[in-house]
Amino acid sequence: MRQHRGSTEGSALREKTGPRGPYATTPARRTQIVRAALASFAEHGFERASLRDIAARAGVTHAALLHHFTGKEDLLVAALAQRDAYDEEQADRILASGTDGAAVLGELLADEFADPDHLRNWLALAVAATSPAHPAHAYFTHRGERLRDRLRTGALRTAHDGPELSTEEKAVLVLAMLDGLRIQALLDPSADPLRLLEVFMRTVITPVDGES
């Protein structure tokens, strides 16, 4: 059956990646793909995850994914950068609002703890990245250093040595508490981990010179 030229040209146009086409670059679409990548990395591991699986999870074509990202490493870098940018923006906003020191981390993590799938995917990626061979190992190592530095600077009122805990030990305890609460939140969705975090910050980490 003869195909009309106009129909053929229309199909070709639909396959192009012009600014008005289905592959138009938008922050929302990139975020959608990045979240799908994190889920695929968490389930299959970075090496076994495929771009086609990521595209399917994101609800886009393989070609559309490649319009936004060059490959898996590009996706991983974008996912980690997106997480950092979000965390920094949230932290600055919350600290500028004058929120009580013990409640700062709870506010910062509220969105993360409200999304179990994203929380699970992030934990899986973080655990996998403990291997020095993992492509995200350096990122998570440096991220831990940055977080400890933030805690030591006093922005979260932890930069005071106590009679039993040094500033560095407080920072390590806070990060360990966060990792543990993430796991507990997934195992028991009815728990209130952020309330426990606030109590932990107020009673163990931040008291200084009789402050409570």
Salt bridges, closest charged atoms under 4 A:
GLU9 OE2 - ARG5 NE 3.10
GLU43 OE2 - HIS44 NE2 3.85
GLU43 OE1 - ARG57 NH2 2.50
ASP53 OD2 - HIS44 NE2 3.64
ASP53 OD2 - ARG57 NE 2.77
ASP84 OD1 - ARG143 NE 3.82
ASP84 OD2 - ARG146 NH2 2.81
ASP87 OD2 - ARG83 NE 3.18
ASP87 OD2 - ARG143 NH2 2.91
GLU88 OE1 - ARG150 NH2 2.74
ASP92 OD1 - ARG150 NH2 3.50
ASP100 OD1 - ARG157 NH1 3.38
ASP100 OD2 - ARG202 NH2 3.54
GLU112 OE1 - ARG83 NH2 2.72
GLU112 OE2 - ARG182 NE 2.54
ASP115 OD2 - ARG35 NH2 2.49
ASP117 OD1 - ARG120 NH1 3.12
ASP149 OD1 - ARG152 NH2 3.91
GLU168 OE2 - ARG148 NE 3.61
GLU168 OE1 - ARG152 NH1 2.43
ASP179 OD1 - ARG182 NH1 3.19
GLU198 OE2 - ARG202 NH2 2.83
GLU211 OE2 - ARG157 NH2 2.01
